[in-house]
Amino acid sequence: MPYIASDSPEIQRPISTTFILVSVLVALFLNGLPWEGIWLMLRPDFVAVVMLHWCTHKPLRVGIGLSWMVGILADVADASLFGQHALAYTLLAFGGAVLHHRLKMFDLRRQTTQVFGIFVLTYVVYALVHWQVNGYVVWAYFLGCLTSTLLWAPLSIMFQALRQMRADNKGQ
């Protein structure tokens, strides 16, 4: 897949705030689905993937503040320790905003390897909070880091296709 964001022959079209908010709300909904057993361990953090995508592609519109607010919503929706997701998503947004030029210059395969490090940092925050509260770490939850990383490529392709489709439909 030769998808390179900066090599696109056309100018990037603006993204509506509604599109960004709807994608975040859908990700919150997907995180809230009733996963259990091994699927709970393999569940990707949909919100983290979507927030990282928007922080790398639109860092001036989606940043640390919005990531913190979405993290608070995720904490309430997940009934987890208040601030756990907010802290993790804030660090994720910081990594995405700082590395957005670097990530956009790579093709999708190389982006995925770069994004893996950011997701590892996010899951380390979850593990540290769990360790501080419960006294132990559930190492199997790090499998979600791998599935979140694997979700990066299809989600990026889907968002790019939706942006292109919206741009193509607007001209008609």
N, C-alpha and C positions, 0 to 999 in steps of 0.2 A: 504494500500500500504506500504509494508515494505521496501521501497527504503531508504537506508542509504548509503551515498556516501563513508563513511570511512569503512563500513562493506563489501565492495565489495571484492569477493574472488580473483579477478585478479588485477594486477597492472594497474593503470590508464595509458592509452596510451596518447601520446602527441597529442595536437590539433594543426592543421596548422593555421598559421596566416591568410591564405586565408579564412578558414572556419569562423574564428572570424570576419573578416572584412565583409564577405558576410552576416553574421547574423546581424551585425550592420546596414549595408546598407538596408537590407530587413526591419528592424525595422524602419529606417528613412522613407522608402517608406510607410509603414503601418501608421505611424504617419501623413503622408501627404495626406492620402485619404480624400476625401471631406465628412466629417461627419457633420451632422446638426441636429438641434432640440435636443431632449432628448438623442439621440445617441452621440452627441458631449459632453454632460455632462457625459455620461457613458463610453466614450472612454478611454481605458487604455493607459498609456504612454508606448508604446512598446519599445522605446529606453531605458527608465529607467529600464524596466524589463530585457532586454537583457544585458545592461551594468552591472546591479547588479549581474546577473548570472555569467558573466565572471569575475567580480571583486571578487566574492566569490570563484570561482573555479580556476581561474588563476590570482591571485593578482599581480604576478611579471610581467606578460605580458600585462595585461589590468589594468590600474590604473587611477590615478587622471589626468595625462596629456592627455591620450587618451579620457577620459570622458569629459574633458574640450573642446578638439577639436571637439568631436562629438556634444557637447552642442552648440558650435558656429555654426556648420553646421545645427543643429536643429533650432537655432534662425533665420538663414538666410532662411531656407526652410519654416518655419512657419510664417515668417515676424513679429516676435514678438520683444519685446524690446531686444536689443543686449546685450547678457550676461546673460539673465534670465535662459535659459536652461543650459548654461555653469556653472553657480553658483550651480544650483540644482543638475546637474549630478556630479559635483565635490564633493559636500557633500555626494551624494549617493555612489560614488566610495570610499570615505574615510570611510563611514560606512561599506561598503562591505569588504574593505581591512582589517579594524580593526577587524571586527567580522567574518572573513572567517573561522577561526578554530572553533569558536562556532557554526556557521551555519552548517558546514559540519558534526558535530558530532550528529546533530539531524536528526530524520526522516523527511520526506517531510511535514507532517502535522505540526510538531513543527517548522520547518523552515518557513513555511508560516506565523505563528504568529509572529516570530521574524522579518521577512521581512516587515510585516505590519508597524512596527515602523519606518523603514528606508523610506518606501514610504510616510508615514505621514510627515516626515521631508522634503522630496522633495516637496510635495504639499504645505506645509507651506511656503516654499521659494517662490513658484509661487504666493501664496496668498499675501505674504508680498510685493512682487514686484508690483503686481496688485494694492494693497492698496496704495502704495506710488505713483504710477503713476496716478491712477484714483480716489483715495479717498474712495473707497469702496471695499469690498471683495465679490466675487461670491461664496457663500458657496456650491452651487450645484456642483461645479467642484471637490469637495472633494469626490464625488462619483467615480471619476476616480481612486482615491487611492484604493478604494475597488476592483474595477475591475482589477487594476494592480496586486493587491495582489492575487486575484483569478486566474490570468493568470500565477502566479509563478509556481504552481504545473504542469500544462500541459506543459509549456515551459521547465521546468527542465527534465521532462520525455522524451520529444521530443529530446532535446539535448543529453541526455544520450543514447537514442535509436540510434540517428544518429552517435554518437561516436562509439557505439558498432557495428553498421552495417558497418561503415567504417573500423573498425578494423577486423571484420569478412571477409569482402570482400578482404582486403589486403592480407590475408593469403592464398587465393585461387589462 
